[in-house]
Amino acid sequence: MLYQYQCACCNKVVTANDKECQHCGSHHIRSPYGFWIFCVFACLMVAITFKVGQIYLNNHQTDTPEQITLLNVLNQDSNKTDH
């Protein structure tokens, strides 16, 4: 079996049904799935944080005002005098 339960004290392999280690009597049994559960939750938190940041940036974007150039000012003045 690729994934095995292990004693946290002596690092010996124990079965999933054991409540204590047969070698040292410890009640601390490590699950083989703890690391994978941590990885799944970490990836989920990264994805949620990324999406919340993306939504925040989309809602709080400030539009930069268009700068008026000298050519635009001159064209406005010429349009006013023509009419």
matplotlib code that plots the C-alpha trace (Angstrom):
import matplotlib.pyplot as plt

x = [0.0, 1.4, -0.2, 0.2, -0.7, 2.3, 3.1, 4.1, 6.6, 8.5, 7.5, 6.4, 3.6, 0.2, -3.1, -6.0, -8.0, -5.4, -6.0, -2.4, 1.0, 1.9, 5.6, 5.6, 2.0, 1.6, -1.9, -0.6, -1.2, -0.4, -2.8, -1.4, -3.9, -3.1, -0.6, -3.0, -5.9, -3.6, -2.6, -6.2, -7.2, -4.1, -4.9, -8.5, -7.5, -5.1, -7.9, -10.4, -7.9, -7.0, -10.7, -11.6, -8.6, -9.6, -13.2, -11.9, -9.7, -12.5, -14.8, -12.3, -10.6, -10.3, -10.6, -7.8, -9.1, -8.2, -5.5, -6.4, -3.7, -2.9, -4.3, -7.7, -7.9, -7.1, -9.6, -12.3, -11.6, -11.7, -15.0, -16.6, -15.5, -16.8, -20.4]
y = [0.0, 3.4, 5.4, 4.0, 5.2, 5.7, 6.2, 9.8, 8.7, 5.7, 6.1, 2.4, 1.4, 0.7, -0.3, 2.2, 0.5, 0.7, 3.2, 2.9, 1.7, -1.9, -1.0, 2.0, 2.4, 5.9, 7.2, 9.7, 8.1, 10.1, 10.0, 9.6, 12.0, 15.0, 16.5, 16.1, 17.7, 20.6, 21.0, 21.0, 23.6, 25.8, 25.7, 26.5, 29.5, 30.8, 30.5, 32.3, 35.1, 35.6, 35.8, 38.2, 40.4, 40.3, 41.4, 44.1, 45.5, 45.5, 47.3, 49.9, 50.9, 54.7, 56.1, 58.5, 61.7, 62.5, 65.1, 68.1, 68.9, 72.2, 71.0, 70.2, 73.6, 75.3, 73.2, 74.1, 77.8, 77.5, 75.6, 78.3, 81.1, 79.4, 79.1]
z = [0.0, -1.0, 1.8, 5.3, 8.8, 11.0, 14.6, 15.4, 18.0, 16.6, 12.9, 12.6, 10.3, 12.0, 10.6, 10.2, 12.9, 15.6, 18.4, 19.7, 18.4, 19.2, 19.5, 21.8, 23.0, 21.6, 20.8, 18.2, 14.8, 11.7, 8.8, 5.3, 3.9, 6.1, 3.7, 0.7, 2.6, 3.5, -0.2, -1.4, 1.2, 0.4, -3.3, -2.6, -0.5, -3.1, -5.8, -3.5, -2.7, -6.3, -7.3, -4.5, -5.5, -9.1, -8.2, -5.9, -8.6, -11.2, -8.9, -7.7, -10.9, -11.3, -14.8, -15.6, -17.1, -20.6, -20.9, -23.0, -25.6, -27.1, -30.4, -28.8, -27.3, -30.6, -32.4, -29.8, -30.3, -34.0, -33.9, -31.7, -34.0, -37.1, -35.8]

ax = plt.figure().add_subplot(projection="3d")
ax.plot(x, y, z, "-o")
ax.set_aspect("equal")
plt.show()
